Amino acid sequence: MVPSVIVGDVEHTVGDTRALMDEKGIHALPVVNAAGEAVGMVTSADVLGDLPADMPLEEVMVHKVYT
C-alpha cells in the first residue's frame, strides 16, 4: 500500500499551509493545481515570519518544479 502524499493547494493561503504543516508535523509540501499537477514547492521557511495569513500561497511558493 502506498500512503497518500500530503500536498498544498495553489488556491490555499499562507495561513492554511501553516496550519496543515503544523497538523501533520511536516516542513515541506509539493503544491498542486486543480488538475493535481505539481506547480510548486513550499517549505516551512517560506511561510514563517510576518506574512499575512490571508496571503495567497502562490506568492511565496517556489514555482519551478522538476518532475
PQR file of N, CA, C, O and H, with PARSE charges and radii, in Angstrom:
ATOM      1  N   MET A   1       0.838  -1.186   0.000 -0.4000 1.5000
ATOM      2  CA  MET A   1       0.000   0.000   0.000 -0.0000 2.0000
ATOM      3  C   MET A   1       0.880   1.245   0.000  0.5500 1.7000
ATOM      4  O   MET A   1       1.846   1.334   0.757 -0.5500 1.4000
ATOM      5  N   VAL A   2       0.538   2.195  -0.849 -0.4000 1.5000
ATOM      6  CA  VAL A   2       1.261   3.460  -0.929 -0.0000 2.0000
ATOM      7  C   VAL A   2       0.484   4.501  -0.134  0.5500 1.7000
ATOM      8  O   VAL A   2      -0.704   4.704  -0.383 -0.5500 1.4000
ATOM      9  H   VAL A   2      -0.247   2.123  -1.464  0.4000 1.0000
ATOM     10  N   PRO A   3       1.136   5.165   0.822 -0.5600 1.5000
ATOM     11  CA  PRO A   3       0.428   6.197   1.590  0.2800 2.0000
ATOM     12  C   PRO A   3       0.121   7.405   0.713  0.5500 1.7000
ATOM     13  O   PRO A   3       0.823   7.668  -0.264 -0.5500 1.4000
ATOM     14  N   SER A   4      -0.914   8.126   1.061 -0.4000 1.5000
ATOM     15  CA  SER A   4      -1.266   9.336   0.325 -0.0000 2.0000
ATOM     16  C   SER A   4      -0.209  10.406   0.559  0.5500 1.7000
ATOM     17  O   SER A   4       0.326  10.543   1.659 -0.5500 1.4000
ATOM     18  H   SER A   4      -1.484   7.913   1.854  0.4000 1.0000
ATOM     19  N   VAL A   5       0.076  11.150  -0.479 -0.4000 1.5000
ATOM     20  CA  VAL A   5       1.022  12.259  -0.378 -0.0000 2.0000
ATOM     21  C   VAL A   5       0.268  13.484   0.117  0.5500 1.7000
ATOM     22  O   VAL A   5      -0.801  13.815  -0.397 -0.5500 1.4000
ATOM     23  H   VAL A   5      -0.358  11.039  -1.373  0.4000 1.0000
ATOM     24  N   ILE A   6       0.819  14.147   1.103 -0.4000 1.5000
ATOM     25  CA  ILE A   6       0.215  15.378   1.612 -0.0000 2.0000
ATOM     26  C   ILE A   6       0.688  16.506   0.713  0.5500 1.7000
ATOM     27  O   ILE A   6       1.890  16.691   0.518 -0.5500 1.4000
ATOM     28  H   ILE A   6       1.687  13.879   1.521  0.4000 1.0000
ATOM     29  N   VAL A   7      -0.255  17.259   0.167 -0.4000 1.5000
ATOM     30  CA  VAL A   7       0.078  18.342  -0.752 -0.0000 2.0000
ATOM     31  C   VAL A   7      -0.617  19.623  -0.330  0.5500 1.7000
ATOM     32  O   VAL A   7      -1.623  19.610   0.379 -0.5500 1.4000
ATOM     33  H   VAL A   7      -1.231  17.109   0.326  0.4000 1.0000
ATOM     34  N   GLY A   8      -0.048  20.729  -0.787 -0.4000 1.5000
ATOM     35  CA  GLY A   8      -0.691  22.023  -0.636 -0.0000 2.0000
ATOM     36  C   GLY A   8      -1.433  22.332  -1.922  0.5500 1.7000
ATOM     37  O   GLY A   8      -1.075  21.836  -2.990 -0.5500 1.4000
ATOM     38  H   GLY A   8       0.769  20.740  -1.363  0.4000 1.0000
ATOM     39  N   ASP A   9      -2.451  23.140  -1.820 -0.4000 1.5000
ATOM     40  CA  ASP A   9      -3.246  23.541  -2.977 -0.0000 2.0000
ATOM     41  C   ASP A   9      -2.849  24.962  -3.357  0.5500 1.7000
ATOM     42  O   ASP A   9      -2.713  25.828  -2.493 -0.5500 1.4000
ATOM     43  H   ASP A   9      -2.742  23.544  -0.952  0.4000 1.0000
ATOM     44  N   VAL A  10      -2.667  25.196  -4.642 -0.4000 1.5000
ATOM     45  CA  VAL A  10      -2.258  26.515  -5.111 -0.0000 2.0000
ATOM     46  C   VAL A  10      -3.277  27.592  -4.713  0.5500 1.7000
ATOM     47  O   VAL A  10      -2.937  28.773  -4.653 -0.5500 1.4000
ATOM     48  H   VAL A  10      -2.778  24.493  -5.344  0.4000 1.0000
ATOM     49  N   GLU A  11      -4.502  27.192  -4.446 -0.4000 1.5000
ATOM     50  CA  GLU A  11      -5.548  28.138  -4.046 -0.0000 2.0000
ATOM     51  C   GLU A  11      -5.531  28.440  -2.545  0.5500 1.7000
ATOM     52  O   GLU A  11      -6.255  29.329  -2.096 -0.5500 1.4000
ATOM     53  H   GLU A  11      -4.778  26.232  -4.495  0.4000 1.0000
ATOM     54  N   HIS A  12      -4.730  27.727  -1.767 -0.4000 1.5000
ATOM     55  CA  HIS A  12      -4.679  27.944  -0.319 -0.0000 2.0000
ATOM     56  C   HIS A  12      -3.927  29.224   0.024  0.5500 1.7000
ATOM     57  O   HIS A  12      -3.268  29.830  -0.821 -0.5500 1.4000
ATOM     58  H   HIS A  12      -4.143  27.005  -2.131  0.4000 1.0000
ATOM     59  N   THR A  13      -4.042  29.610   1.269 -0.4000 1.5000
ATOM     60  CA  THR A  13      -3.326  30.782   1.775 -0.0000 2.0000
ATOM     61  C   THR A  13      -2.132  30.340   2.610  0.5500 1.7000
ATOM     62  O   THR A  13      -1.972  29.159   2.919 -0.5500 1.4000
ATOM     63  H   THR A  13      -4.577  29.118   1.956  0.4000 1.0000
ATOM     64  N   VAL A  14      -1.308  31.300   2.965 -0.4000 1.5000
ATOM     65  CA  VAL A  14      -0.176  31.031   3.854 -0.0000 2.0000
ATOM     66  C   VAL A  14      -0.687  30.469   5.181  0.5500 1.7000
ATOM     67  O   VAL A  14      -0.089  29.542   5.728 -0.5500 1.4000
ATOM     68  H   VAL A  14      -1.438  32.259   2.714  0.4000 1.0000
ATOM     69  N   GLY A  15      -1.782  31.016   5.702 -0.4000 1.5000
ATOM     70  CA  GLY A  15      -2.350  30.535   6.957 -0.0000 2.0000
ATOM     71  C   GLY A  15      -2.824  29.082   6.867  0.5500 1.7000
ATOM     72  O   GLY A  15      -2.599  28.289   7.782 -0.5500 1.4000
ATOM     73  H   GLY A  15      -2.268  31.769   5.258  0.4000 1.0000
ATOM     74  N   ASP A  16      -3.483  28.745   5.755 -0.4000 1.5000
ATOM     75  CA  ASP A  16      -3.926  27.357   5.537 -0.0000 2.0000
ATOM     76  C   ASP A  16      -2.729  26.415   5.545  0.5500 1.7000
ATOM     77  O   ASP A  16      -2.770  25.340   6.144 -0.5500 1.4000
ATOM     78  H   ASP A  16      -3.666  29.390   5.012  0.4000 1.0000
ATOM     79  N   THR A  17      -1.672  26.836   4.876 -0.4000 1.5000
ATOM     80  CA  THR A  17      -0.485  25.990   4.734 -0.0000 2.0000
ATOM     81  C   THR A  17       0.244  25.834   6.057  0.5500 1.7000
ATOM     82  O   THR A  17       0.695  24.737   6.386 -0.5500 1.4000
ATOM     83  H   THR A  17      -1.639  27.709   4.389  0.4000 1.0000
ATOM     84  N   ARG A  18       0.367  26.915   6.824 -0.4000 1.5000
ATOM     85  CA  ARG A  18       0.968  26.824   8.162 -0.0000 2.0000
ATOM     86  C   ARG A  18       0.210  25.814   9.015  0.5500 1.7000
ATOM     87  O   ARG A  18       0.814  24.968   9.675 -0.5500 1.4000
ATOM     88  H   ARG A  18       0.000  27.806   6.558  0.4000 1.0000
ATOM     89  N   ALA A  19      -1.123  25.908   8.995 -0.4000 1.5000
ATOM     90  CA  ALA A  19      -1.955  25.010   9.803 -0.0000 2.0000
ATOM     91  C   ALA A  19      -1.771  23.556   9.369  0.5500 1.7000
ATOM     92  O   ALA A  19      -1.661  22.669  10.216 -0.5500 1.4000
ATOM     93  H   ALA A  19      -1.614  26.594   8.458  0.4000 1.0000
ATOM     94  N   LEU A  20      -1.736  23.307   8.072 -0.4000 1.5000
ATOM     95  CA  LEU A  20      -1.554  21.945   7.563 -0.0000 2.0000
ATOM     96  C   LEU A  20      -0.200  21.387   7.982  0.5500 1.7000
ATOM     97  O   LEU A  20      -0.103  20.239   8.415 -0.5500 1.4000
ATOM     98  H   LEU A  20      -1.825  24.027   7.384  0.4000 1.0000
ATOM     99  N   MET A  21       0.848  22.201   7.852 -0.4000 1.5000
ATOM    100  CA  MET A  21       2.193  21.752   8.236 -0.0000 2.0000
ATOM    101  C   MET A  21       2.263  21.465   9.735  0.5500 1.7000
ATOM    102  O   MET A  21       2.872  20.478  10.148 -0.5500 1.4000
ATOM    103  H   MET A  21       0.770  23.134   7.500  0.4000 1.0000
ATOM    104  N   ASP A  22       1.647  22.316  10.546 -0.4000 1.5000
ATOM    105  CA  ASP A  22       1.626  22.087  11.996 -0.0000 2.0000
ATOM    106  C   ASP A  22       0.861  20.810  12.335  0.5500 1.7000
ATOM    107  O   ASP A  22       1.317  19.996  13.138 -0.5500 1.4000
ATOM    108  H   ASP A  22       1.152  23.118  10.210  0.4000 1.0000
ATOM    109  N   GLU A  23      -0.296  20.647  11.720 -0.4000 1.5000
ATOM    110  CA  GLU A  23      -1.146  19.484  11.989 -0.0000 2.0000
ATOM    111  C   GLU A  23      -0.446  18.171  11.638  0.5500 1.7000
ATOM    112  O   GLU A  23      -0.541  17.193  12.379 -0.5500 1.4000
ATOM    113  H   GLU A  23      -0.667  21.308  11.068  0.4000 1.0000
ATOM    114  N   LYS A  24       0.254  18.156  10.509 -0.4000 1.5000
ATOM    115  CA  LYS A  24       0.891  16.930  10.025 -0.0000 2.0000
ATOM    116  C   LYS A  24       2.338  16.775  10.491  0.5500 1.7000
ATOM    117  O   LYS A  24       2.935  15.715  10.305 -0.5500 1.4000
ATOM    118  H   LYS A  24       0.331  18.950   9.907  0.4000 1.0000
ATOM    119  N   GLY A  25       2.910  17.825  11.096 -0.4000 1.5000
ATOM    120  CA  GLY A  25       4.289  17.758  11.576 -0.0000 2.0000
ATOM    121  C   GLY A  25       5.299  17.665  10.444  0.5500 1.7000
ATOM    122  O   GLY A  25       6.286  16.935  10.532 -0.5500 1.4000
ATOM    123  H   GLY A  25       2.425  18.686  11.247  0.4000 1.0000
ATOM    124  N   ILE A  26       5.037  18.416   9.381 -0.4000 1.5000
ATOM    125  CA  ILE A  26       5.930  18.387   8.212 -0.0000 2.0000
ATOM    126  C   ILE A  26       6.482  19.779   7.934  0.5500 1.7000
ATOM    127  O   ILE A  26       5.960  20.779   8.425 -0.5500 1.4000
ATOM    128  H   ILE A  26       4.235  19.009   9.310  0.4000 1.0000
ATOM    129  N   HIS A  27       7.538  19.824   7.145 -0.4000 1.5000
ATOM    130  CA  HIS A  27       8.216  21.100   6.876 -0.0000 2.0000
ATOM    131  C   HIS A  27       8.310  21.446   5.406  0.5500 1.7000
ATOM    132  O   HIS A  27       8.888  22.475   5.056 -0.5500 1.4000
ATOM    133  H   HIS A  27       7.962  19.011   6.746  0.4000 1.0000
ATOM    134  N   ALA A  28       7.754  20.611   4.530 -0.4000 1.5000
ATOM    135  CA  ALA A  28       7.779  20.898   3.098 -0.0000 2.0000
ATOM    136  C   ALA A  28       6.600  20.209   2.429  0.5500 1.7000
ATOM    137  O   ALA A  28       6.177  19.128   2.838 -0.5500 1.4000
ATOM    138  H   ALA A  28       7.285  19.776   4.814  0.4000 1.0000
ATOM    139  N   LEU A  29       6.081  20.855   1.394 -0.4000 1.5000
ATOM    140  CA  LEU A  29       4.938  20.313   0.658 -0.0000 2.0000
ATOM    141  C   LEU A  29       5.091  20.584  -0.826  0.5500 1.7000
ATOM    142  O   LEU A  29       5.518  21.670  -1.216 -0.5500 1.4000
ATOM    143  H   LEU A  29       6.425  21.733   1.062  0.4000 1.0000
ATOM    144  N   PRO A  30       4.747  19.611  -1.660 -0.5600 1.5000
ATOM    145  CA  PRO A  30       4.553  19.944  -3.065  0.2800 2.0000
ATOM    146  C   PRO A  30       3.223  20.694  -3.165  0.5500 1.7000
ATOM    147  O   PRO A  30       2.301  20.439  -2.390 -0.5500 1.4000
ATOM    148  N   VAL A  31       3.130  21.604  -4.107 -0.4000 1.5000
ATOM    149  CA  VAL A  31       1.904  22.375  -4.314 -0.0000 2.0000
ATOM    150  C   VAL A  31       1.316  21.949  -5.656  0.5500 1.7000
ATOM    151  O   VAL A  31       2.025  21.882  -6.660 -0.5500 1.4000
ATOM    152  H   VAL A  31       3.879  21.811  -4.737  0.4000 1.0000
ATOM    153  N   VAL A  32       0.020  21.663  -5.665 -0.4000 1.5000
ATOM    154  CA  VAL A  32      -0.638  21.193  -6.875 -0.0000 2.0000
ATOM    155  C   VAL A  32      -1.766  22.140  -7.283  0.5500 1.7000
ATOM    156  O   VAL A  32      -2.297  22.897  -6.470 -0.5500 1.4000
ATOM    157  H   VAL A  32      -0.556  21.718  -4.850  0.4000 1.0000
ATOM    158  N   ASN A  33      -2.114  22.072  -8.575 -0.4000 1.5000
ATOM    159  CA  ASN A  33      -3.252  22.848  -9.078 -0.0000 2.0000
ATOM    160  C   ASN A  33      -4.507  21.988  -9.029  0.5500 1.7000
ATOM    161  O   ASN A  33      -4.473  20.869  -8.516 -0.5500 1.4000
ATOM    162  H   ASN A  33      -1.683  21.457  -9.235  0.4000 1.0000
ATOM    163  N   ALA A  34      -5.610  22.497  -9.556 -0.4000 1.5000
ATOM    164  CA  ALA A  34      -6.887  21.781  -9.507 -0.0000 2.0000
ATOM    165  C   ALA A  34      -6.835  20.446 -10.256  0.5500 1.7000
ATOM    166  O   ALA A  34      -7.592  19.530  -9.935 -0.5500 1.4000
ATOM    167  H   ALA A  34      -5.638  23.405  -9.973  0.4000 1.0000
ATOM    168  N   ALA A  35      -5.954  20.331 -11.243 -0.4000 1.5000
ATOM    169  CA  ALA A  35      -5.815  19.086 -12.014 -0.0000 2.0000
ATOM    170  C   ALA A  35      -4.893  18.088 -11.320  0.5500 1.7000
ATOM    171  O   ALA A  35      -4.696  16.979 -11.817 -0.5500 1.4000
ATOM    172  H   ALA A  35      -5.339  21.075 -11.503  0.4000 1.0000
ATOM    173  N   GLY A  36      -4.320  18.477 -10.164 -0.4000 1.5000
ATOM    174  CA  GLY A  36      -3.411  17.588  -9.440 -0.0000 2.0000
ATOM    175  C   GLY A  36      -1.989  17.604  -9.956  0.5500 1.7000
ATOM    176  O   GLY A  36      -1.180  16.753  -9.586 -0.5500 1.4000
ATOM    177  H   GLY A  36      -4.480  19.377  -9.761  0.4000 1.0000
ATOM    178  N   GLU A  37      -1.679  18.571 -10.814 -0.4000 1.5000
ATOM    179  CA  GLU A  37      -0.327  18.696 -11.375 -0.0000 2.0000
ATOM    180  C   GLU A  37       0.561  19.493 -10.422  0.5500 1.7000
ATOM    181  O   GLU A  37       0.129  20.489  -9.841 -0.5500 1.4000
ATOM    182  H   GLU A  37      -2.337  19.262 -11.114  0.4000 1.0000
ATOM    183  N   ALA A  38       1.792  19.048 -10.269 -0.4000 1.5000
ATOM    184  CA  ALA A  38       2.745  19.769  -9.421 -0.0000 2.0000
ATOM    185  C   ALA A  38       3.084  21.104 -10.072  0.5500 1.7000
ATOM    186  O   ALA A  38       3.534  21.150 -11.216 -0.5500 1.4000
ATOM    187  H   ALA A  38       2.143  18.239 -10.741  0.4000 1.0000
ATOM    188  N   VAL A  39       2.865  22.191  -9.331 -0.4000 1.5000
ATOM    189  CA  VAL A  39       3.136  23.529  -9.858 -0.0000 2.0000
ATOM    190  C   VAL A  39       4.104  24.309  -8.975  0.5500 1.7000
ATOM    191  O   VAL A  39       4.493  25.427  -9.314 -0.5500 1.4000
ATOM    192  H   VAL A  39       2.500  22.154  -8.401  0.4000 1.0000
ATOM    193  N   GLY A  40       4.495  23.723  -7.842 -0.4000 1.5000
ATOM    194  CA  GLY A  40       5.394  24.436  -6.951 -0.0000 2.0000
ATOM    195  C   GLY A  40       5.763  23.602  -5.746  0.5500 1.7000
ATOM    196  O   GLY A  40       5.355  22.450  -5.592 -0.5500 1.4000
ATOM    197  H   GLY A  40       4.179  22.815  -7.567  0.4000 1.0000
ATOM    198  N   MET A  41       6.559  24.239  -4.895 -0.4000 1.5000
ATOM    199  CA  MET A  41       7.022  23.615  -3.657 -0.0000 2.0000
ATOM    200  C   MET A  41       7.047  24.707  -2.602  0.5500 1.7000
ATOM    201  O   MET A  41       7.376  25.856  -2.896 -0.5500 1.4000
ATOM    202  H   MET A  41       6.890  25.174  -5.020  0.4000 1.0000
ATOM    203  N   VAL A  42       6.698  24.348  -1.380 -0.4000 1.5000
ATOM    204  CA  VAL A  42       6.728  25.312  -0.284 -0.0000 2.0000
ATOM    205  C   VAL A  42       7.328  24.631   0.941  0.5500 1.7000
ATOM    206  O   VAL A  42       7.071  23.456   1.203 -0.5500 1.4000
ATOM    207  H   VAL A  42       6.431  23.415  -1.141  0.4000 1.0000
ATOM    208  N   THR A  43       8.128  25.382   1.682 -0.4000 1.5000
ATOM    209  CA  THR A  43       8.718  24.871   2.917 -0.0000 2.0000
ATOM    210  C   THR A  43       8.238  25.732   4.085  0.5500 1.7000
ATOM    211  O   THR A  43       7.677  26.811   3.895 -0.5500 1.4000
ATOM    212  H   THR A  43       8.337  26.337   1.469  0.4000 1.0000
ATOM    213  N   SER A  44       8.471  25.230   5.287 -0.4000 1.5000
ATOM    214  CA  SER A  44       8.063  25.997   6.466 -0.0000 2.0000
ATOM    215  C   SER A  44       8.771  27.348   6.498  0.5500 1.7000
ATOM    216  O   SER A  44       8.200  28.328   6.978 -0.5500 1.4000
ATOM    217  H   SER A  44       8.926  24.353   5.442  0.4000 1.0000
ATOM    218  N   ALA A  45       9.990  27.417   6.003 -0.4000 1.5000
ATOM    219  CA  ALA A  45      10.721  28.693   5.967 -0.0000 2.0000
ATOM    220  C   ALA A  45      10.018  29.709   5.060  0.5500 1.7000
ATOM    221  O   ALA A  45      10.104  30.914   5.294 -0.5500 1.4000
ATOM    222  H   ALA A  45      10.454  26.621   5.613  0.4000 1.0000
ATOM    223  N   ASP A  46       9.323  29.222   4.027 -0.4000 1.5000
ATOM    224  CA  ASP A  46       8.610  30.118   3.105 -0.0000 2.0000
ATOM    225  C   ASP A  46       7.395  30.763   3.758  0.5500 1.7000
ATOM    226  O   ASP A  46       7.002  31.863   3.371 -0.5500 1.4000
ATOM    227  H   ASP A  46       9.253  28.243   3.837  0.4000 1.0000
ATOM    228  N   VAL A  47       6.795  30.100   4.739 -0.4000 1.5000
ATOM    229  CA  VAL A  47       5.552  30.606   5.331 -0.0000 2.0000
ATOM    230  C   VAL A  47       5.726  31.120   6.755  0.5500 1.7000
ATOM    231  O   VAL A  47       4.749  31.501   7.399 -0.5500 1.4000
ATOM    232  H   VAL A  47       7.114  29.206   5.053  0.4000 1.0000
ATOM    233  N   LEU A  48       6.960  31.135   7.251 -0.4000 1.5000
ATOM    234  CA  LEU A  48       7.219  31.680   8.581 -0.0000 2.0000
ATOM    235  C   LEU A  48       7.362  33.190   8.521  0.5500 1.7000
ATOM    236  O   LEU A  48       7.455  33.775   7.442 -0.5500 1.4000
ATOM    237  H   LEU A  48       7.754  30.826   6.728  0.4000 1.0000
ATOM    238  N   GLY A  49       7.379  33.800   9.667 -0.4000 1.5000
ATOM    239  CA  GLY A  49       7.636  35.235   9.741 -0.0000 2.0000
ATOM    240  C   GLY A  49       6.359  36.043   9.781  0.5500 1.7000
ATOM    241  O   GLY A  49       5.305  35.565  10.200 -0.5500 1.4000
ATOM    242  H   GLY A  49       7.303  33.325  10.543  0.4000 1.0000
ATOM    243  N   ASP A  50       6.481  37.269   9.337 -0.4000 1.5000
ATOM    244  CA  ASP A  50       5.396  38.243   9.441 -0.0000 2.0000
ATOM    245  C   ASP A  50       4.471  38.253   8.240  0.5500 1.7000
ATOM    246  O   ASP A  50       3.852  39.278   7.956 -0.5500 1.4000
ATOM    247  H   ASP A  50       7.338  37.657   8.997  0.4000 1.0000
ATOM    248  N   LEU A  51       4.362  37.165   7.541 -0.4000 1.5000
ATOM    249  CA  LEU A  51       3.490  37.123   6.369 -0.0000 2.0000
ATOM    250  C   LEU A  51       2.030  37.090   6.813  0.5500 1.7000
ATOM    251  O   LEU A  51       1.689  36.404   7.776 -0.5500 1.4000
ATOM    252  H   LEU A  51       4.866  36.332   7.771  0.4000 1.0000
ATOM    253  N   PRO A  52       1.177  37.823   6.121 -0.5600 1.5000
ATOM    254  CA  PRO A  52      -0.246  37.779   6.471  0.2800 2.0000
ATOM    255  C   PRO A  52      -0.820  36.386   6.215  0.5500 1.7000
ATOM    256  O   PRO A  52      -0.479  35.745   5.221 -0.5500 1.4000
ATOM    257  N   ALA A  53      -1.680  35.924   7.102 -0.4000 1.5000
ATOM    258  CA  ALA A  53      -2.275  34.595   6.971 -0.0000 2.0000
ATOM    259  C   ALA A  53      -3.116  34.465   5.707  0.5500 1.7000
ATOM    260  O   ALA A  53      -3.286  33.364   5.184 -0.5500 1.4000
ATOM    261  H   ALA A  53      -1.957  36.445   7.910  0.4000 1.0000
ATOM    262  N   ASP A  54      -3.650  35.597   5.210 -0.4000 1.5000
ATOM    263  CA  ASP A  54      -4.501  35.535   4.021 -0.0000 2.0000
ATOM    264  C   ASP A  54      -3.733  35.714   2.711  0.5500 1.7000
ATOM    265  O   ASP A  54      -4.340  35.802   1.644 -0.5500 1.4000
ATOM    266  H   ASP A  54      -3.512  36.492   5.636  0.4000 1.0000
ATOM    267  N   MET A  55      -2.398  35.770   2.788 -0.4000 1.5000
ATOM    268  CA  MET A  55      -1.582  35.889   1.577 -0.0000 2.0000
ATOM    269  C   MET A  55      -1.702  34.599   0.760  0.5500 1.7000
ATOM    270  O   MET A  55      -1.593  33.506   1.316 -0.5500 1.4000
ATOM    271  H   MET A  55      -1.905  35.698   3.655  0.4000 1.0000
ATOM    272  N   PRO A  56      -1.925  34.716  -0.552 -0.5600 1.5000
ATOM    273  CA  PRO A  56      -2.012  33.518  -1.390  0.2800 2.0000
ATOM    274  C   PRO A  56      -0.707  32.719  -1.367  0.5500 1.7000
ATOM    275  O   PRO A  56       0.381  33.289  -1.452 -0.5500 1.4000
ATOM    276  N   LEU A  57      -0.826  31.417  -1.252 -0.4000 1.5000
ATOM    277  CA  LEU A  57       0.349  30.541  -1.234 -0.0000 2.0000
ATOM    278  C   LEU A  57       1.178  30.714  -2.492  0.5500 1.7000
ATOM    279  O   LEU A  57       2.404  30.608  -2.447 -0.5500 1.4000
ATOM    280  H   LEU A  57      -1.709  30.954  -1.183  0.4000 1.0000
ATOM    281  N   GLU A  58       0.534  30.975  -3.595 -0.4000 1.5000
ATOM    282  CA  GLU A  58       1.219  31.135  -4.882 -0.0000 2.0000
ATOM    283  C   GLU A  58       2.271  32.244  -4.843  0.5500 1.7000
ATOM    284  O   GLU A  58       3.228  32.211  -5.616 -0.5500 1.4000
ATOM    285  H   GLU A  58      -0.461  31.061  -3.632  0.4000 1.0000
ATOM    286  N   GLU A  59       2.106  33.224  -3.954 -0.4000 1.5000
ATOM    287  CA  GLU A  59       3.052  34.331  -3.862 -0.0000 2.0000
ATOM    288  C   GLU A  59       4.345  33.966  -3.141  0.5500 1.7000
ATOM    289  O   GLU A  59       5.343  34.671  -3.288 -0.5500 1.4000
ATOM    290  H   GLU A  59       1.329  33.251  -3.326  0.4000 1.0000
ATOM    291  N   VAL A  60       4.353  32.881  -2.364 -0.4000 1.5000
ATOM    292  CA  VAL A  60       5.561  32.533  -1.601 -0.0000 2.0000
ATOM    293  C   VAL A  60       6.187  31.210  -2.015  0.5500 1.7000
ATOM    294  O   VAL A  60       7.324  30.921  -1.641 -0.5500 1.4000
ATOM    295  H   VAL A  60       3.542  32.308  -2.244  0.4000 1.0000
ATOM    296  N   MET A  61       5.459  30.401  -2.785 -0.4000 1.5000
ATOM    297  CA  MET A  61       5.991  29.088  -3.167 -0.0000 2.0000
ATOM    298  C   MET A  61       7.054  29.214  -4.247  0.5500 1.7000
ATOM    299  O   MET A  61       7.099  30.210  -4.970 -0.5500 1.4000
ATOM    300  H   MET A  61       4.536  30.636  -3.089  0.4000 1.0000
ATOM    301  N   VAL A  62       7.897  28.216  -4.354 -0.4000 1.5000
ATOM    302  CA  VAL A  62       8.862  28.118  -5.448 -0.0000 2.0000
ATOM    303  C   VAL A  62       8.097  27.559  -6.640  0.5500 1.7000
ATOM    304  O   VAL A  62       7.427  26.532  -6.527 -0.5500 1.4000
ATOM    305  H   VAL A  62       7.860  27.407  -3.767  0.4000 1.0000
ATOM    306  N   HIS A  63       8.196  28.230  -7.778 -0.4000 1.5000
ATOM    307  CA  HIS A  63       7.387  27.856  -8.936 -0.0000 2.0000
ATOM    308  C   HIS A  63       8.024  26.804  -9.842  0.5500 1.7000
ATOM    309  O   HIS A  63       7.303  26.082 -10.531 -0.5500 1.4000
ATOM    310  H   HIS A  63       8.740  29.064  -7.870  0.4000 1.0000
ATOM    311  N   LYS A  64       9.316  26.702  -9.861 -0.4000 1.5000
ATOM    312  CA  LYS A  64       9.949  25.724 -10.760 -0.0000 2.0000
ATOM    313  C   LYS A  64      10.006  24.364 -10.076  0.5500 1.7000
ATOM    314  O   LYS A  64      10.675  24.197  -9.056 -0.5500 1.4000
ATOM    315  H   LYS A  64       9.901  27.289  -9.302  0.4000 1.0000
ATOM    316  N   VAL A  65       9.310  23.412 -10.640 -0.4000 1.5000
ATOM    317  CA  VAL A  65       9.304  22.049 -10.115 -0.0000 2.0000
ATOM    318  C   VAL A  65       9.728  21.120 -11.227  0.5500 1.7000
ATOM    319  O   VAL A  65       9.163  21.140 -12.321 -0.5500 1.4000
ATOM    320  H   VAL A  65       8.766  23.548 -11.468  0.4000 1.0000
ATOM    321  N   TYR A  66      10.723  20.310 -10.943 -0.4000 1.5000
ATOM    322  CA  TYR A  66      11.212  19.349 -11.931 -0.0000 2.0000
ATOM    323  C   TYR A  66      10.693  17.972 -11.561  0.5500 1.7000
ATOM    324  O   TYR A  66      10.982  17.461 -10.479 -0.5500 1.4000
ATOM    325  H   TYR A  66      11.182  20.293 -10.055  0.4000 1.0000
ATOM    326  N   THR A  67       9.931  17.376 -12.457 -0.4000 1.5000
ATOM    327  CA  THR A  67       9.361  16.060 -12.182 -0.0000 2.0000
ATOM    328  C   THR A  67       9.860  15.048 -13.191  0.5500 1.7000
ATOM    329  O   THR A  67       9.489  13.876 -13.124 -0.5500 1.4000
ATOM    330  H   THR A  67       9.696  17.791 -13.336  0.4000 1.0000
TER
END
